[in-house]
Amino acid sequence: MHMEAKQQDRQDTRTFGERNFGAAALGDVRRTGRLVDLADRIAQHPGATLPQRWNAPAHHVRLSHLC
């Protein structure tokens, strides 16, 4: 079996946020981590409002730190 086929057969265990934003170069690894975390929370509750997605006020602060 070719190396490419073996890699495709492996299950990707990364979260939505890790797959889509984990490599984002935001100047600070903490900002990338915040982005990954917030994207995962949004993906877990796609139809919810922002307050429904966050279970703590600190998550609103995290979002504001990305701007």
Backbone hydrogen bonds, N-H to C=O, Kabsch-Sander energy under -0.5 kcal/mol:
donor,donor_aa,acceptor,acceptor_aa,energy
6,K,2,H,-1.9
7,Q,3,M,-2.2
8,Q,4,E,-2.0
9,D,5,A,-1.7
10,R,6,K,-1.0
13,T,11,Q,-0.7
19,R,15,T,-2.7
20,N,16,F,-2.3
21,F,17,G,-2.8
22,G,17,G,-0.6
22,G,18,E,-1.3
24,A,21,F,-2.0
26,L,24,A,-1.1
31,R,28,D,-0.9
32,T,28,D,-1.5
33,G,29,V,-2.3
34,R,30,R,-2.3
35,L,31,R,-2.4
36,V,32,T,-2.5
37,D,33,G,-2.5
38,L,34,R,-2.8
39,A,35,L,-2.5
40,D,36,V,-2.2
41,R,37,D,-2.1
42,I,38,L,-2.3
43,A,39,A,-2.5
44,Q,40,D,-1.8
45,H,41,R,-1.0
45,H,42,I,-0.6
48,A,45,H,-1.5
53,R,49,T,-1.6
54,W,50,L,-1.8
59,H,56,A,-1.8
60,H,56,A,-0.6
60,H,57,P,-0.8
61,V,57,P,-1.3
62,R,58,A,-2.2
63,L,59,H,-2.0
64,S,60,H,-2.1
65,H,61,V,-1.8
66,L,62,R,-0.7
66,L,63,L,-1.1
67,C,63,L,-0.6
67,C,64,S,-0.7
